[in-house]
Amino acid sequence: MTAALERWHELIALWDEELRRELPAGAEIFDAHTHLGDDIDGMRGRYEELEQLMDAYGISRCFTFCLDEPDRVPGFRAGNDRTLAYAERSGGRMIPFVRLDLTERPVDEAIRCLDRGARGIKLHPRAQKFTLQDERLAPIFELAAERRVPILIHGGRGLPPIADHLHALVDRYPAQLIIAHAGIADLAGLAGHFSGYAGVFFDTSTWSAVDLLSFFRLVPPEQVVYASDYPYGQQPSSLLIAVRTARASGLDDDDVRNMLALNANRIANGEAPLEPTRPKGSDLFTQPLAYARIHQYLSMTTPLIWTRQPDTLGVLGLALNACNEPNGSHPEATERIRDLLSCAQDVWLEAGKLEDETERYRTTRLAFRLIHIADIVTVTANV
């Protein structure tokens, strides 16, 4: 193992400890958004790795479903069968959702899997290329309302505004709904329709701490469920971003406990949701200018890593240089950011030397995990 990777493990261990200090005492953790399988984009979610992550971070249960699988035809049947098998293997820790393709008898596939033990439905309008105006959605929402199972729907990147048509479906067929990725695709519209709407939830699985700060000011804590989006989201950054932005938005220990597990437990157990109160958080966000620069440059690294490109622009170096600016209010945090970015830069350089594409991408993602933690600290330093 290279010195850079040894340092990577040391830093992850340090931030694991930091995470434990920041969790409320006695908090249970329920991950409301995980995947198992192989995606056509090359991402892989493995049962053994997810189980190990759950054990390592004290995650009691999770909702899980397949990815956009190479063998998704016909109608995700093979992937759904694997999800059901994983759920059985987990002894109840992994709660299966059926993933649907509207072009291939989706209601029949939903019924087949619900009858075999699936506990929810996953819809992905971007990946499966449908809009929320699609008439084939109505019988799916009707079935979910009849069977009293939740629908988890993609609400992240790559979508047009979806709020109006999604609200019409939920208003007509009042199934429980989980809007993934904090609804960032149409946050103002979704919050406008669903903030205060008991039985509609938003999960926290997004990479941007700024998005989550904006989200918390619009959505009551009773409607928020923690989620990682494994294997895309990783630990400890997934939990850190949820807890730190929640704290920065004024959520108290009880609110954070509800977000981390209790709201999702109510969904999984078929219990009535808590009555929503009011959103917390501020319309204003302030940070030292040096941190604004660091955040800007780290945001520029994200698409490079996601599209598997080297840092030819040198943006990570710019972020590191910005750590040298005077910042008397957060000297300790700045040093921690510097340590994370210095190691990330070394790991990213190591990745560029690897000939195997799979191993190169895996190592690059290790660098991104450090970059993500650094960015979370940069945005939430005032917590």
matplotlib code that plots the C-alpha trace (Angstrom):
import matplotlib.pyplot as plt

x = [0.0, 1.3, 1.9, -1.0, -3.5, -2.2, -2.9, -6.3, -7.2, -6.0, -8.1, -11.2, -10.7, -10.4, -13.6, -15.4, -14.6, -15.7, -19.0, -19.6, -19.1, -21.6, -24.4, -27.1, -26.7, -28.5, -29.4, -30.5, -29.7, -32.0, -30.7, -33.8, -32.0, -29.6, -28.9, -27.6, -26.5, -24.7, -25.6, -25.1, -23.0, -20.4, -21.4, -21.6, -23.4, -22.4, -24.3, -21.2, -20.0, -23.4, -23.6, -20.2, -21.0, -24.2, -22.3, -19.5, -21.7, -24.5, -27.2, -30.0, -32.1, -32.3, -34.6, -32.9, -33.6, -31.7, -29.7, -30.4, -29.2, -27.8, -30.4, -33.3, -35.3, -38.0, -39.2, -36.4, -37.6, -34.1, -32.9, -36.0, -35.6, -32.0, -33.3, -35.8, -33.1, -30.7, -33.5, -34.2, -30.4, -30.2, -32.8, -35.0, -32.2, -32.5, -36.1, -36.8, -38.5, -39.6, -38.1, -40.4, -40.1, -43.3, -42.9, -43.1, -46.2, -45.2, -48.4, -48.0, -44.4, -45.2, -48.0, -45.6, -42.9, -45.3, -46.8, -43.4, -42.4, -41.4, -42.3, -42.2, -41.9, -39.0, -39.5, -36.7, -38.1, -34.6, -33.2, -36.4, -37.2, -40.7, -42.4, -44.7, -47.5, -47.3, -50.8, -49.1, -48.2, -51.8, -52.4, -49.0, -49.9, -53.3, -51.8, -49.4, -52.2, -54.3, -51.4, -50.3, -46.7, -44.4, -43.2, -39.6, -39.1, -35.9, -35.9, -32.3, -30.4, -31.5, -35.2, -37.5, -39.8, -41.9, -43.8, -47.2, -47.8, -46.4, -48.8, -51.7, -50.9, -50.5, -53.6, -55.6, -53.9, -52.6, -49.8, -46.8, -44.1, -40.3, -38.8, -35.1, -32.1, -33.8, -35.9, -33.2, -34.5, -37.5, -36.9, -39.0, -41.9, -41.8, -41.5, -44.3, -46.7, -45.5, -44.0, -46.4, -48.0, -48.0, -47.0, -44.7, -41.0, -37.7, -34.5, -31.1, -29.0, -27.4, -23.7, -24.1, -24.2, -25.5, -28.5, -29.3, -29.0, -31.6, -33.7, -34.0, -35.3, -38.2, -39.2, -40.2, -37.9, -40.8, -40.7, -37.0, -35.4, -31.7, -30.3, -26.9, -27.7, -25.1, -23.0, -22.9, -23.0, -20.3, -19.5, -18.7, -19.5, -23.1, -23.9, -21.7, -23.5, -26.9, -26.1, -24.0, -26.4, -29.3, -27.4, -26.6, -30.3, -31.3, -32.6, -32.4, -31.5, -35.0, -35.3, -32.0, -33.1, -36.3, -34.3, -31.7, -34.2, -37.5, -39.3, -38.2, -39.1, -42.6, -42.7, -41.2, -43.5, -46.7, -47.3, -48.9, -46.3, -45.7, -47.7, -45.3, -44.4, -42.5, -39.3, -36.2, -33.1, -32.3, -32.6, -29.1, -25.8, -22.5, -19.0, -15.4, -14.4, -11.5, -14.0, -16.2, -13.2, -12.4, -16.0, -16.0, -12.9, -14.1, -17.4, -15.4, -13.6, -16.9, -17.8, -14.2, -14.2, -17.8, -16.8, -13.5, -11.2, -7.8, -7.4, -5.9, -7.4, -5.6, -8.7, -7.7, -4.4, -6.4, -8.5, -5.3, -3.8, -6.9, -6.3, -3.3, -5.5, -5.9, -8.9, -8.6, -12.1, -11.6, -7.9, -8.4, -11.0, -8.7, -5.9, -8.3, -9.5, -5.8, -5.0, -8.0, -7.2, -3.5, -4.1, -6.9, -4.4, -1.9, -4.5, -5.8, -2.2, -1.8, -5.0, -3.7, -0.8, -3.0, -3.4, -6.6, -9.6, -11.7, -9.0, -8.2, -11.8, -12.1, -9.0, -10.2, -13.4, -11.3, -9.9, -13.4, -14.5, -11.9, -12.8, -16.4, -15.7, -13.5, -16.3, -18.8, -16.5, -16.0, -19.7, -20.7, -17.7, -20.0, -21.9]
y = [0.0, 3.4, 6.2, 8.1, 5.2, 4.6, 8.3, 7.9, 5.2, 7.3, 10.2, 8.2, 6.7, 10.2, 11.3, 8.2, 9.2, 12.8, 11.4, 9.4, 12.5, 14.5, 11.9, 12.4, 10.0, 6.7, 7.6, 4.8, 5.0, 3.8, 4.3, 5.1, 4.8, 2.1, 0.0, -3.5, -4.7, -3.4, -0.2, 0.4, 3.4, 1.0, 1.5, -1.6, -2.1, -5.3, -7.1, -7.8, -4.2, -2.8, -5.2, -4.2, -0.5, -1.0, -2.9, -0.4, 2.7, 1.2, 1.3, -0.9, -1.2, 0.2, 0.3, -1.3, -1.8, -2.7, -0.4, 0.3, -3.2, -4.5, -7.3, -4.9, -6.3, -7.5, -5.0, -5.3, -8.8, -10.3, -7.4, -7.4, -11.1, -10.5, -7.7, -10.0, -12.6, -10.1, -9.0, -12.6, -13.1, -10.0, -11.3, -8.2, -5.6, -4.8, -4.0, -4.6, -2.2, -3.3, -1.2, -0.6, 0.2, 1.8, 0.2, -3.4, -4.3, -2.3, -3.1, -6.8, -6.7, -4.6, -7.1, -10.0, -8.6, -7.2, -10.6, -12.0, -9.6, -6.3, -3.4, -0.5, 0.7, 2.6, 4.9, 6.6, 9.0, 10.1, 6.6, 5.1, 8.2, 9.0, 12.2, 12.7, 13.3, 9.7, 8.1, 4.8, 6.2, 6.4, 2.7, 2.4, 5.1, 3.6, 0.2, 1.7, 3.5, 0.3, -1.9, 0.9, 0.8, 3.8, 5.0, 6.3, 8.5, 10.0, 13.8, 14.6, 15.7, 15.3, 16.2, 19.0, 20.5, 17.6, 19.1, 20.0, 16.6, 14.6, 16.6, 15.7, 12.0, 12.1, 14.1, 11.6, 8.5, 9.2, 6.8, 7.5, 9.1, 9.5, 12.1, 11.2, 13.5, 16.2, 17.0, 19.2, 18.9, 21.0, 22.0, 25.2, 23.5, 20.3, 22.1, 24.4, 21.5, 19.1, 21.0, 20.3, 17.3, 14.4, 11.2, 12.8, 12.6, 13.8, 11.9, 13.6, 11.8, 14.6, 15.6, 19.4, 20.8, 24.0, 22.2, 20.6, 23.9, 25.4, 22.2, 22.3, 25.9, 24.7, 21.3, 20.4, 17.9, 15.4, 14.9, 14.2, 10.7, 10.1, 8.3, 7.5, 6.5, 3.7, 2.8, 6.4, 7.9, 6.6, 7.0, 8.8, 11.8, 10.7, 10.9, 13.9, 16.0, 15.1, 15.7, 18.9, 20.6, 19.7, 21.2, 24.3, 24.6, 24.6, 21.0, 19.8, 16.3, 15.0, 16.3, 14.7, 11.4, 11.5, 12.2, 9.5, 6.7, 7.3, 8.8, 5.9, 3.4, 4.7, 4.2, 0.7, -0.3, 1.0, 3.6, 7.0, 9.8, 12.5, 15.7, 18.2, 21.3, 24.1, 24.2, 25.4, 27.1, 30.5, 32.2, 33.5, 31.6, 33.2, 31.9, 33.3, 34.3, 31.8, 29.0, 30.3, 30.0, 26.5, 25.4, 26.8, 24.9, 21.7, 21.9, 22.0, 18.8, 16.8, 16.6, 15.8, 12.7, 11.7, 11.8, 10.0, 12.8, 13.8, 17.2, 18.9, 22.2, 22.1, 23.0, 20.8, 22.7, 26.0, 24.8, 23.8, 27.2, 28.9, 27.2, 29.5, 32.7, 34.3, 32.9, 33.6, 32.4, 28.7, 27.9, 24.3, 23.5, 25.0, 22.6, 19.7, 20.8, 21.1, 17.6, 16.1, 17.9, 17.2, 13.5, 13.6, 15.2, 12.4, 9.7, 11.2, 11.3, 7.7, 6.8, 8.4, 6.0, 2.9, 1.0, -0.9, 1.4, -0.2, 0.2, 3.7, 4.8, 3.0, 4.9, 8.2, 7.7, 7.3, 10.7, 12.1, 10.8, 13.0, 15.9, 15.5, 15.6, 18.7, 20.4, 19.5, 21.0, 24.1, 24.8, 23.9, 25.4, 27.7, 24.8]
z = [0.0, -0.9, 1.6, 0.1, 0.6, 4.2, 4.9, 3.3, 5.8, 8.7, 7.7, 7.1, 10.6, 12.1, 10.5, 11.5, 15.1, 14.4, 13.1, 16.2, 18.3, 16.2, 16.3, 19.0, 22.0, 21.3, 17.7, 15.5, 11.8, 8.9, 5.4, 3.2, -0.2, -1.2, -4.4, -5.0, -8.4, -11.5, -13.2, -16.9, -15.9, -14.4, -10.7, -8.6, -5.3, -3.5, -0.8, 1.3, 1.1, 2.1, 5.0, 6.2, 5.9, 7.9, 10.6, 10.7, 11.0, 13.2, 10.4, 11.6, 8.4, 4.9, 1.9, -1.1, -4.8, -8.0, -10.2, -13.9, -14.7, -17.9, -17.7, -16.9, -19.8, -19.3, -16.7, -14.1, -13.3, -12.8, -10.7, -8.6, -8.0, -6.8, -4.5, -2.9, -2.4, -0.8, 1.5, 2.6, 3.1, 5.3, 7.8, 7.5, 7.6, 3.9, 3.0, -0.7, -3.1, -6.6, -9.5, -12.4, -16.1, -17.5, -20.9, -19.6, -17.6, -14.5, -12.5, -13.1, -12.0, -8.9, -7.9, -8.5, -6.2, -3.6, -3.3, -2.7, 0.0, -1.6, 0.7, -1.6, -5.2, -6.9, -9.9, -11.8, -14.5, -15.7, -16.2, -17.5, -19.7, -18.7, -17.4, -14.5, -17.0, -18.2, -17.9, -17.0, -13.5, -12.3, -11.8, -10.1, -7.6, -7.2, -6.4, -3.9, -2.1, -2.1, -0.8, 1.6, 0.4, -0.3, -3.6, -3.8, -6.8, -8.2, -7.6, -8.4, -11.5, -15.0, -14.7, -15.7, -13.1, -11.7, -8.8, -10.3, -11.9, -8.9, -6.7, -8.9, -8.6, -4.8, -4.4, -6.4, -5.0, -1.5, -1.3, 0.9, -1.1, -0.7, -3.0, -3.4, -3.4, -1.4, -4.5, -5.9, -9.5, -8.5, -4.9, -4.8, -6.6, -4.6, -1.2, -2.3, -2.9, -0.2, 2.7, 5.6, 3.7, 6.1, 4.3, 1.8, 2.7, 1.2, 1.5, 2.1, -0.5, -2.3, -2.5, -2.0, 1.5, 0.1, -1.5, 1.9, 3.7, 1.3, 1.6, 5.4, 5.3, 3.1, 4.5, 8.1, 9.9, 10.3, 6.5, 6.2, 6.1, 6.0, 2.9, 1.4, -2.2, -1.8, -3.8, -5.1, -1.6, 0.8, 4.5, 6.6, 4.3, 3.7, 7.4, 8.0, 5.4, 6.7, 10.4, 9.9, 7.6, 9.9, 12.9, 10.8, 10.1, 13.7, 14.0, 17.6, 18.9, 18.6, 15.0, 14.1, 15.6, 13.6, 10.4, 11.0, 11.7, 13.4, 10.3, 8.1, 10.8, 10.7, 6.9, 7.2, 10.0, 8.4, 11.1, 10.7, 10.0, 12.5, 11.9, 10.2, 12.1, 10.4, 8.5, 10.3, 8.9, 7.4, 4.1, 4.5, 4.3, 5.4, 5.3, 5.2, 1.7, 1.8, 2.3, -0.5, -2.8, -1.5, -2.0, -5.5, -6.5, -4.9, -6.7, -9.9, -9.1, -8.8, -12.5, -13.3, -11.0, -12.0, -15.7, -14.9, -16.0, -14.5, -12.8, -15.9, -14.7, -11.4, -9.4, -6.5, -6.3, -6.3, -3.4, -1.5, -2.1, -0.8, 2.5, 2.9, 3.0, 6.5, 8.2, 11.9, 12.8, 11.8, 12.0, 13.1, 10.5, 7.8, 8.8, 8.7, 5.2, 4.1, 5.4, 3.5, 0.2, 0.3, 0.7, -1.9, -4.4, -3.7, -4.2, -7.4, -8.8, -7.8, -9.6, -12.8, -12.9, -12.8, -16.1, -15.2, -15.8, -13.1, -10.5, -11.6, -11.2, -7.8, -6.6, -8.0, -6.0, -2.8, -3.5, -4.0, -0.6, 1.0, -1.2, -0.2, 3.5, 3.0, 1.2, 3.9, 6.5, 4.3, 4.0, 7.6, 9.5, 11.4, 13.0]

ax = plt.figure().add_subplot(projection="3d")
ax.plot(x, y, z, "-o")
ax.set_aspect("equal")
plt.show()
